[in-house]
Amino acid sequence: MRIATYNVNGINARLPVLLQWLAETAPDVVCLQELKAPQDKFPEQAILAAGYRAIWKGQKSWNGVAILSRGDELQESRRVLPGDDQDDQSRYIEATYKDLLIGCLYLPNGNPFPGPKFDYKLRWFDRFINHATNLLETNKPTILAGDFNVIPTDLDAYNPERWIDDALFRPETRAAYARLLDMGWLDSIRKLAPAQRIYTYWDYFRNAFNRDAGLRIDHILLSPPLTGRLVSAGVDRQVRGWEKSSDHAPTWIELSS
């Protein structure tokens, strides 16, 4: 079973790229972020024609998350991260697929630091950690996948010194991510490639992709019942080089049945 996450950076603008990637790789489940489309503008019919069912929570101009599935139907369980009834940003959706619970997230960027956007990022992260704690207590096989907007270590940035004061690399951000791992969540790619430079994002500027000046900020975390089922993981970095592609590349794992 292949599970993937992909920040599409505008689903309607990138739809040809998304459909080509789905046709070539046929993942079983895909978590999408940054739809940049209101609820009624999600391209459901095109997704259905590609062989995928979908649940989504759109938002005009920015944010937006979705989960796609091939074959078995998704059973939506949540579309709001608990802990703040006043937070109207579309950043989390959750569903059951076969025996798995899958949470798709788009964690706030938080820039500029310092400032209210960074404060919101940390508050959202705290709420997410609380929810992740509750998910672990269920002992259900669970995947948390998405654009975390976290550079976990120096190995995950082309030029770490450049990112010292960036919200994605701040000690507070990295410490929050480390809390997830300390709780028992497994960083799937790092488990299989502990010392390899792997990136999931390359800026549109300064010829970043051709220079391989990237970041690893898209992550797939596994709960303890799934760690023994992890077979492989990777990044479809070639997609980032396609015409009119997102600045992210799809990240994926494969699980044994």
PEVENTA-V414163 format. One record per helix or strand of 3 or more residues. SS is the DSSP state (hx for helix, st for strand). FROM is the first residue (numbers start at 1). TO is the last residue. Records with the same first field share a line. If there is no record, write none. Layout:
SS=FROM-TO ; FROM-TO
This chain:
st=2-7 ; 29-33 ; 52-57 ; 65-70 ; 75-78 ; 92-97 ; 100-106 ; 142-147 ; 218-222 ; 230-235 ; 251-255
hx=15-25 ; 39-41 ; 44-49 ; 116-138 ; 154-156 ; 160-163 ; 171-183 ; 188-192 ; 208-211 ; 224-229 ; 237-241
